[in-house]
Amino acid sequence: MDKIILTKDLTKRVRFLEIAGDPTRIRILCLMFKYKKACVSEIAESLEMSIASISHHLQIMKDNGFFDTERYGNNICYILIENSLTKQLKKFVC
């Protein structure tokens, strides 16, 4: 049987799945898979959660390669990064 080595790439995928596995983050992903871009206040309203809570989840997801951001005045909008990992995740999530 082949040995499975914990490579940098495998570690990145494991972290990606850990981040995505949270119920709130799954809901955020479903919304973002549909709209591709949304501001924090829009996401919070859609999920009926506080802006602070949503901001926390979004920052973690941004730090781990799910989103980019754009600032519009006082608003921060998140943009889904479409890569092989997010495309595969979309098949399972929504």
C-alpha positions as a Markdown table, in Angstrom:
| # | Residue | x | y | z |
|---|---|---|---|---|
| 1 | Met | 0.0 | 0.0 | 0.0 |
| 2 | Asp | 1.3 | 3.5 | -0.9 |
| 3 | Lys | 2.2 | 6.0 | 1.9 |
| 4 | Ile | 0.1 | 9.1 | 2.0 |
| 5 | Ile | 2.4 | 12.0 | 2.8 |
| 6 | Leu | 1.0 | 15.2 | 4.4 |
| 7 | Thr | 2.2 | 17.6 | 1.8 |
| 8 | Lys | 1.7 | 21.4 | 1.8 |
| 9 | Asp | -1.1 | 21.0 | -0.8 |
| 10 | Leu | -2.9 | 18.3 | 1.2 |
| 11 | Thr | -2.6 | 20.5 | 4.4 |
| 12 | Lys | -4.2 | 23.4 | 2.5 |
| 13 | Arg | -7.1 | 21.2 | 1.3 |
| 14 | Val | -7.7 | 19.9 | 4.9 |
| 15 | Arg | -7.8 | 23.5 | 6.2 |
| 16 | Phe | -10.1 | 24.5 | 3.4 |
| 17 | Leu | -12.6 | 21.8 | 4.4 |
| 18 | Glu | -12.3 | 22.6 | 8.1 |
| 19 | Ile | -13.2 | 26.2 | 7.4 |
| 20 | Ala | -16.1 | 25.3 | 5.1 |
| 21 | Gly | -17.5 | 22.7 | 7.6 |
| 22 | Asp | -19.1 | 25.2 | 9.9 |
| 23 | Pro | -22.9 | 25.5 | 9.4 |
| 24 | Thr | -22.8 | 29.4 | 9.2 |
| 25 | Arg | -20.0 | 29.2 | 6.7 |
| 26 | Ile | -21.9 | 26.7 | 4.6 |
| 27 | Arg | -24.9 | 29.1 | 4.5 |
| 28 | Ile | -22.5 | 31.9 | 3.5 |
| 29 | Leu | -21.1 | 29.8 | 0.7 |
| 30 | Cys | -24.6 | 28.9 | -0.6 |
| 31 | Leu | -25.4 | 32.6 | -0.8 |
| 32 | Met | -22.1 | 33.4 | -2.5 |
| 33 | Phe | -22.3 | 30.5 | -4.9 |
| 34 | Lys | -25.6 | 32.1 | -6.1 |
| 35 | Tyr | -24.6 | 35.8 | -6.1 |
| 36 | Lys | -20.7 | 35.7 | -6.4 |
| 37 | Lys | -20.5 | 39.1 | -4.6 |
| 38 | Ala | -22.2 | 40.6 | -1.6 |
| 39 | Cys | -21.6 | 43.2 | 1.1 |
| 40 | Val | -21.4 | 42.1 | 4.8 |
| 41 | Ser | -24.7 | 43.9 | 5.6 |
| 42 | Glu | -26.5 | 42.0 | 2.8 |
| 43 | Ile | -25.1 | 38.7 | 3.9 |
| 44 | Ala | -26.0 | 39.4 | 7.6 |
| 45 | Glu | -29.6 | 40.4 | 6.6 |
| 46 | Ser | -30.0 | 37.3 | 4.4 |
| 47 | Leu | -28.8 | 34.9 | 7.1 |
| 48 | Glu | -30.6 | 36.9 | 9.9 |
| 49 | Met | -27.4 | 37.2 | 11.8 |
| 50 | Ser | -25.4 | 40.1 | 13.2 |
| 51 | Ile | -22.9 | 42.0 | 11.1 |
| 52 | Ala | -20.2 | 41.3 | 13.7 |
| 53 | Ser | -20.8 | 37.6 | 13.5 |
| 54 | Ile | -20.9 | 37.5 | 9.7 |
| 55 | Ser | -17.8 | 39.7 | 9.5 |
| 56 | His | -15.9 | 37.2 | 11.7 |
| 57 | His | -16.8 | 34.2 | 9.5 |
| 58 | Leu | -16.0 | 36.1 | 6.3 |
| 59 | Gln | -12.6 | 37.3 | 7.5 |
| 60 | Ile | -11.6 | 33.7 | 8.4 |
| 61 | Met | -12.8 | 32.5 | 5.0 |
| 62 | Lys | -11.0 | 35.4 | 3.2 |
| 63 | Asp | -7.8 | 34.6 | 5.1 |
| 64 | Asn | -8.1 | 31.0 | 3.8 |
| 65 | Gly | -8.7 | 31.7 | 0.1 |
| 66 | Phe | -12.5 | 31.7 | -0.3 |
| 67 | Phe | -13.0 | 35.4 | -0.9 |
| 68 | Asp | -11.4 | 38.7 | -2.0 |
| 69 | Thr | -12.8 | 42.0 | -0.8 |
| 70 | Glu | -13.7 | 45.4 | -2.2 |
| 71 | Arg | -14.4 | 48.5 | -0.2 |
| 72 | Tyr | -17.3 | 50.9 | -1.2 |
| 73 | Gly | -17.2 | 53.8 | 1.3 |
| 74 | Asn | -18.0 | 52.2 | 4.6 |
| 75 | Asn | -19.1 | 48.9 | 3.1 |
| 76 | Ile | -16.9 | 45.9 | 2.5 |
| 77 | Cys | -18.1 | 43.5 | -0.1 |
| 78 | Tyr | -16.8 | 40.0 | -0.5 |
| 79 | Ile | -16.2 | 38.3 | -3.9 |
| 80 | Leu | -16.1 | 34.6 | -4.3 |
| 81 | Ile | -12.8 | 33.3 | -5.5 |
| 82 | Glu | -13.6 | 30.6 | -8.1 |
| 83 | Asn | -10.8 | 28.1 | -8.1 |
| 84 | Ser | -10.7 | 24.3 | -8.2 |
| 85 | Leu | -11.5 | 23.9 | -4.5 |
| 86 | Thr | -14.5 | 26.3 | -4.5 |
| 87 | Lys | -15.9 | 24.7 | -7.6 |
| 88 | Gln | -15.6 | 21.2 | -6.2 |
| 89 | Leu | -17.1 | 22.4 | -2.9 |
| 90 | Lys | -20.1 | 24.0 | -4.7 |
| 91 | Lys | -21.0 | 20.5 | -6.0 |
| 92 | Phe | -21.4 | 19.2 | -2.5 |
| 93 | Val | -22.8 | 22.3 | -0.7 |
| 94 | Cys | -25.8 | 23.6 | -2.7 |
